[in-house]
Amino acid sequence: MRLFQCSGIAGAYLPRLAQLAAGTATFRQRLDAFLYDRFGASHFLEPVLTGDRSAFFTNADDMVLQKMWAAEAGMPANSSAERILLAQIENHRTDVFYNLDPMRFQTDFVRLLPACVKRTVAWRAAPSPGADFGAYDLVVCNFPGILETYSQKGWRARYFSPAHDPVLDEYASNEDRPVDVLFVGGFSRHHKRRAALLEAVASLGDTHRVVMHLDQSRLTRFAASPIGRILPLTEYRLPLAVRKVSQPALFGRDMYAALSRAKIVLNCAIDMAGSDRGNMRCFESLGSGCLLLTDEGRYPAGMVDGETLVTYGDDNEALARLAELVENSGLCARISRAGNQMIRSSYSKQRQLQMFTELIG
């Protein structure tokens, strides 16, 4: 199988990528800097991560990266993102095109693919009103409710899962975990349930070691600026308790390192998938050897309350569970070990690739 995996980069990650790739002069050098950092690695198939020569990977919206490839291939400097991606696929002689960024490359793009491409797969795990993925052979994700909406459109939708990044094993072995509770993720007043929970948990900072690495919305950041502080933006400002425990956003291996120093990782969905659960932070937290404390819902197989993770129903229950787990180190260690063993075996990269191969037939 000649696999071509296409991804995209979150805007918040771009400054880190610019720093990591500073001084790189070729497509391969910049791509290697990105892949080494493991940002999004739970979604990347094993041949990409192991450097298999039959696999090709790119971030199609990283125009610095794509222009490097285009220049090396002798393409005109003004080549579009679509034209470069099509040239890469043709040059690679791709059999299977697996796209993690289908909102950018929808049906119209798929219809332009060269004849060498035999199967097309799109990953999309979020509501996509107005999008057209109908030309893809498969649309996949690990949220059954969202898959049902795709099926209702007449698209062929199938369950597929992220996987455990084996590099996390290096971090999971760390036993020095001074942080009691860690949260890594976005903060926006638009996500009211999460904002309220973070404020409640941050209030424990006087008695417990609580750390929150927050990727703040633009309005939240602006509200904290000198100009923003004199404007009526109270609803966008970080609550005082959260400000006391907040630190800058983390990505890639820096996030892995933070996870390795924490006993408990707090997770809270943002309601984009109804009652379905299983976002990437679940896989990363379990893979890093933390105990995952997360909101109730329908989780992937193996993620079981009281066995491999712990769930809560509301803010009060989350606080009660946290108090119990911090005080009962034996219980915390037992569940975190079980969660780590489960994710490493049930969601290995080898199993992910096997499932993908079966899906494409």
C-alpha positions as CSV (number, residue, x, y, z in Angstrom):
1,M,0.0,0.0,0.0
2,R,1.4,3.3,-1.0
3,L,-0.1,5.6,1.6
4,F,-0.4,9.4,1.4
5,Q,-1.5,11.0,4.6
6,C,-2.4,14.7,4.5
7,S,-2.9,16.8,7.6
8,G,-3.2,20.4,8.7
9,I,-1.8,22.6,11.5
10,A,-3.8,24.3,14.2
11,G,-3.2,28.0,14.2
12,A,-2.0,27.9,17.9
13,Y,0.8,25.5,17.0
14,L,2.3,27.7,14.2
15,P,4.6,29.7,16.5
16,R,6.0,26.5,18.0
17,L,6.5,25.1,14.5
18,A,8.3,28.2,13.4
19,Q,10.7,27.9,16.3
20,L,11.3,24.2,15.8
21,A,11.9,24.5,12.1
22,A,14.0,27.6,12.3
23,G,17.0,27.1,10.0
24,T,15.6,24.2,8.1
25,A,16.2,24.6,4.3
26,T,14.4,21.6,2.7
27,F,11.0,20.0,2.7
28,R,12.4,16.9,4.5
29,Q,14.1,18.9,7.2
30,R,11.0,21.0,8.1
31,L,8.8,17.9,8.0
32,D,11.1,15.9,10.2
33,A,11.1,18.8,12.8
34,F,7.3,18.6,12.9
35,L,7.1,14.8,13.1
36,Y,9.7,14.6,15.8
37,D,7.5,16.9,18.0
38,R,4.6,14.4,17.8
39,F,1.9,17.0,17.5
40,G,-1.2,15.0,16.4
41,A,0.7,11.8,16.4
42,S,-2.2,9.7,17.7
43,H,-3.8,10.2,14.2
44,F,-0.7,9.4,12.1
45,L,-0.5,5.9,10.8
46,E,2.5,3.7,11.7
47,P,4.2,3.8,8.2
48,V,4.4,7.6,8.5
49,L,5.9,7.6,12.0
50,T,8.4,4.9,11.2
51,G,9.5,6.5,8.0
52,D,8.4,3.7,5.7
53,R,9.5,4.6,2.2
54,S,6.1,3.6,0.8
55,A,4.4,6.4,2.9
56,F,4.2,10.1,2.3
57,F,3.1,12.7,4.7
58,T,2.5,16.4,4.5
59,N,0.7,19.3,6.2
60,A,-1.0,20.8,3.1
61,D,-1.8,24.1,4.8
62,D,1.8,24.7,5.8
63,M,2.7,26.8,2.8
64,V,6.3,27.2,3.9
65,L,6.6,23.4,3.8
66,Q,4.7,23.0,0.6
67,K,6.6,25.8,-1.2
68,M,9.8,24.0,-0.3
69,W,8.6,20.8,-1.9
70,A,7.4,22.7,-5.0
71,A,10.7,24.5,-5.4
72,E,12.6,21.2,-5.1
73,A,10.2,19.7,-7.7
74,G,10.7,22.6,-10.1
75,M,7.2,23.9,-9.9
76,P,6.4,27.6,-10.4
77,A,6.7,29.7,-7.3
78,N,3.1,30.8,-7.5
79,S,1.7,27.3,-7.5
80,S,-1.5,27.0,-5.4
81,A,-1.8,24.7,-2.3
82,E,-4.2,22.5,-4.3
83,R,-1.8,22.2,-7.3
84,I,1.1,21.3,-5.1
85,L,-0.8,18.7,-3.2
86,L,-2.0,17.1,-6.5
87,A,1.6,17.1,-7.8
88,Q,2.8,15.4,-4.6
89,I,0.2,12.7,-4.9
90,E,1.0,12.0,-8.5
91,N,4.7,12.0,-7.8
92,H,4.3,9.6,-5.0
93,R,2.1,7.3,-7.1
94,T,-0.4,7.1,-4.2
95,D,-2.7,4.1,-3.8
96,V,-4.5,5.4,-0.7
97,F,-5.2,9.0,0.1
98,Y,-6.0,9.6,3.8
99,N,-6.9,13.1,4.5
100,L,-7.1,14.6,8.1
101,D,-8.1,18.0,6.7
102,P,-11.2,17.4,4.5
103,M,-12.7,20.8,5.3
104,R,-10.0,22.3,3.1
105,F,-10.1,19.5,0.5
106,Q,-13.6,18.4,-0.1
107,T,-15.4,16.6,-3.0
108,D,-14.2,19.0,-5.7
109,F,-10.6,18.2,-4.8
110,V,-11.1,14.4,-4.7
111,R,-12.5,14.5,-8.2
112,L,-9.2,15.9,-9.4
113,L,-7.0,13.1,-8.0
114,P,-4.9,11.2,-10.4
115,A,-5.9,7.7,-11.6
116,C,-3.2,6.0,-9.4
117,V,-5.4,6.7,-6.3
118,K,-7.6,3.7,-5.6
119,R,-9.0,4.6,-2.2
120,T,-9.8,7.9,-0.5
121,V,-10.5,8.3,3.2
122,A,-11.4,11.4,5.2
123,W,-11.1,11.8,9.0
124,R,-13.6,14.3,10.4
125,A,-14.7,14.2,14.1
126,A,-16.7,17.5,14.3
127,P,-20.0,18.8,13.0
128,S,-19.5,20.0,9.4
129,P,-22.6,21.9,8.2
130,G,-22.4,22.6,4.5
131,A,-19.4,20.4,3.9
132,D,-19.3,17.9,1.1
133,F,-17.3,14.7,1.6
134,G,-19.5,12.7,-0.7
135,A,-16.7,11.8,-3.2
136,Y,-14.5,10.1,-0.5
137,D,-14.8,6.4,-0.4
138,L,-15.0,6.6,3.5
139,V,-15.5,9.2,6.1
140,V,-14.2,8.0,9.5
141,C,-13.9,9.1,13.1
142,N,-14.5,7.7,16.6
143,F,-17.7,9.5,17.4
144,P,-20.7,7.3,16.5
145,G,-23.2,10.2,16.7
146,I,-21.3,12.2,14.1
147,L,-20.9,9.1,11.9
148,E,-24.6,8.8,11.9
149,T,-25.1,12.3,10.6
150,Y,-22.7,11.4,7.7
151,S,-24.6,8.2,7.0
152,Q,-27.8,10.2,6.8
153,K,-26.2,12.3,4.0
154,G,-25.6,9.1,2.0
155,W,-21.9,9.0,2.7
156,R,-20.1,5.8,3.6
157,A,-19.1,6.4,7.3
158,R,-17.1,4.0,9.5
159,Y,-15.7,3.9,13.0
160,F,-12.0,4.5,13.3
161,S,-9.9,5.4,16.2
162,P,-6.8,7.4,17.2
163,A,-4.0,5.3,18.7
164,H,-1.4,5.3,21.4
165,D,1.8,7.1,20.5
166,P,4.6,4.7,21.5
167,V,6.9,7.7,22.2
168,L,4.7,8.4,25.2
169,D,6.2,5.2,26.8
170,E,9.3,7.2,27.5
171,Y,7.3,9.7,29.5
172,A,4.9,7.2,31.2
173,S,7.9,5.7,33.0
174,N,8.5,8.8,35.0
175,E,7.6,8.3,38.7
176,D,8.4,11.9,39.9
177,R,4.9,13.5,39.6
178,P,4.7,16.6,41.7
179,V,1.6,18.0,40.0
180,D,-1.6,16.8,41.6
181,V,-4.0,18.0,38.8
182,L,-3.2,19.1,35.3
183,F,-5.3,20.6,32.6
184,V,-4.0,21.2,29.1
185,G,-6.4,22.6,26.5
186,G,-8.5,25.5,25.3
187,F,-10.2,28.1,27.4
188,S,-13.0,30.2,26.1
189,R,-16.1,31.7,27.7
190,H,-18.0,30.3,24.7
191,H,-17.4,26.8,26.3
192,K,-19.3,27.7,29.5
193,R,-19.4,24.2,31.0
194,R,-15.6,23.8,30.7
195,A,-14.9,27.3,32.0
196,A,-17.1,26.8,35.1
197,L,-15.3,23.4,35.8
198,L,-11.9,24.9,35.4
199,E,-12.7,27.7,37.8
200,A,-14.0,25.2,40.4
201,V,-10.9,23.0,40.1
202,A,-8.5,26.0,40.1
203,S,-10.0,26.9,43.5
204,L,-8.1,23.8,44.9
205,G,-4.9,25.5,44.1
206,D,-4.5,26.7,47.7
207,T,-4.2,23.2,49.0
208,H,-3.1,21.1,46.0
209,R,-0.6,21.5,43.2
210,V,-2.9,22.5,40.3
211,V,-1.5,23.5,36.9
212,M,-3.5,24.6,33.8
213,H,-1.8,25.2,30.5
214,L,-4.4,27.2,28.6
215,D,-4.8,27.9,24.9
216,Q,-6.8,31.0,25.4
217,S,-9.2,32.5,22.8
218,R,-8.3,35.8,21.2
219,L,-10.9,37.7,23.2
220,T,-9.6,36.2,26.5
221,R,-6.1,37.2,25.7
222,F,-7.2,40.7,24.7
223,A,-9.2,41.1,27.8
224,A,-6.0,40.6,29.8
225,S,-4.0,43.1,27.8
226,P,-3.5,46.7,29.1
227,I,-6.1,48.0,26.7
228,G,-8.5,45.1,27.4
229,R,-8.3,45.7,31.2
230,I,-10.0,49.1,30.9
231,L,-12.7,47.9,28.5
232,P,-16.0,46.2,29.7
233,L,-14.8,42.7,28.9
234,T,-15.3,41.1,32.3
235,E,-17.0,38.0,30.9
236,Y,-13.9,37.2,28.8
237,R,-11.3,37.6,31.6
238,L,-9.9,34.6,33.3
239,P,-11.4,34.1,36.8
240,L,-8.9,35.0,39.5
241,A,-8.6,31.4,40.7
242,V,-7.7,30.3,37.1
243,R,-5.2,33.1,36.6
244,K,-3.3,31.9,39.7
245,V,-2.7,28.4,38.3
246,S,-2.6,29.2,34.5
247,Q,0.5,28.8,32.5
248,P,1.2,29.2,28.7
249,A,-0.3,26.6,26.3
250,L,1.9,23.6,25.5
251,F,2.1,21.4,22.5
252,G,4.0,18.3,21.2
253,R,6.8,17.0,23.4
254,D,6.5,19.9,25.8
255,M,3.0,18.7,26.5
256,Y,4.1,15.1,26.8
257,A,6.7,16.3,29.4
258,A,4.0,18.1,31.4
259,L,1.8,15.0,31.4
260,S,4.6,13.0,32.7
261,R,4.9,15.2,35.8
262,A,1.2,14.9,36.7
263,K,-0.7,12.4,38.8
264,I,-4.2,13.3,37.4
265,V,-5.2,14.9,34.1
266,L,-8.6,16.7,34.0
267,N,-10.5,16.4,30.8
268,C,-13.8,18.1,29.8
269,A,-15.5,17.7,26.4
270,I,-16.9,20.8,24.6
271,D,-20.2,19.2,23.6
272,M,-19.5,19.1,19.8
273,A,-20.1,15.3,19.8
274,G,-23.1,15.0,22.1
275,S,-22.5,12.2,24.6
276,D,-19.7,10.6,22.6
277,R,-16.3,10.8,24.2
278,G,-12.7,9.9,23.2
279,N,-10.9,13.1,22.2
280,M,-7.2,13.0,21.6
281,R,-6.4,14.1,25.2
282,C,-7.9,10.9,26.5
283,F,-5.4,8.9,24.5
284,E,-2.5,11.1,25.4
285,S,-3.3,11.2,29.1
286,L,-3.7,7.4,29.4
287,G,-0.6,6.9,27.3
288,S,1.5,9.1,29.6
289,G,0.7,7.1,32.7
290,C,-1.7,9.7,34.3
291,L,-5.0,9.0,35.8
292,L,-7.6,10.5,33.5
293,L,-10.5,12.2,35.3
294,T,-13.1,13.0,32.6
295,D,-16.8,13.8,32.1
296,E,-19.4,11.1,31.8
297,G,-20.4,9.9,28.4
298,R,-20.0,7.1,25.8
299,Y,-16.4,6.2,25.7
300,P,-14.4,3.9,23.3
301,A,-14.0,0.2,24.3
302,G,-11.6,-0.3,27.3
303,M,-12.1,3.2,28.7
304,V,-14.2,2.2,31.8
305,D,-15.1,4.3,34.8
306,G,-13.3,3.0,38.0
307,E,-11.1,0.6,36.0
308,T,-9.0,2.5,33.5
309,L,-10.2,6.1,34.1
310,V,-12.6,8.0,36.4
311,T,-15.6,9.9,35.3
312,Y,-17.7,12.7,36.9
313,G,-21.2,14.0,36.3
314,D,-21.0,17.6,37.4
315,D,-18.6,20.1,39.0
316,N,-19.3,19.0,42.5
317,E,-18.7,15.3,41.7
318,A,-15.5,16.3,39.9
319,L,-14.2,18.0,43.0
320,A,-15.2,15.1,45.2
321,R,-13.5,12.6,42.9
322,L,-10.3,14.7,42.8
323,A,-10.2,14.9,46.6
324,E,-10.6,11.1,46.9
325,L,-7.9,10.4,44.3
326,V,-5.4,12.8,45.7
327,E,-5.8,11.4,49.2
328,N,-5.8,7.7,48.0
329,S,-2.6,7.4,46.2
330,G,-2.9,3.7,45.9
331,L,-6.2,3.9,44.1
332,C,-4.9,6.6,41.8
333,A,-1.8,4.5,40.9
334,R,-3.8,1.4,40.3
335,I,-6.3,3.0,37.9
336,S,-3.5,4.9,36.1
337,R,-1.5,1.7,35.6
338,A,-4.5,-0.1,34.2
339,G,-5.4,2.7,31.9
340,N,-1.8,2.9,30.5
341,Q,-1.7,-0.9,30.0
342,M,-5.1,-0.8,28.2
343,I,-4.2,2.0,25.8
344,R,-0.8,0.5,24.9
345,S,-2.3,-2.9,24.1
346,S,-5.8,-2.2,22.8
347,Y,-4.9,1.0,20.8
348,S,-1.4,0.3,19.5
349,K,-0.2,1.7,16.2
350,Q,-0.1,-1.8,14.9
351,R,-3.8,-2.4,15.6
352,Q,-4.7,1.1,14.2
353,L,-3.0,0.2,10.9
354,Q,-4.6,-3.2,10.8
355,M,-8.0,-1.6,11.3
356,F,-7.3,1.0,8.6
357,T,-6.2,-1.7,6.1
358,E,-9.4,-3.7,6.8
359,L,-11.5,-0.6,6.3
360,I,-10.2,0.2,2.9
361,G,-10.7,-3.4,1.9
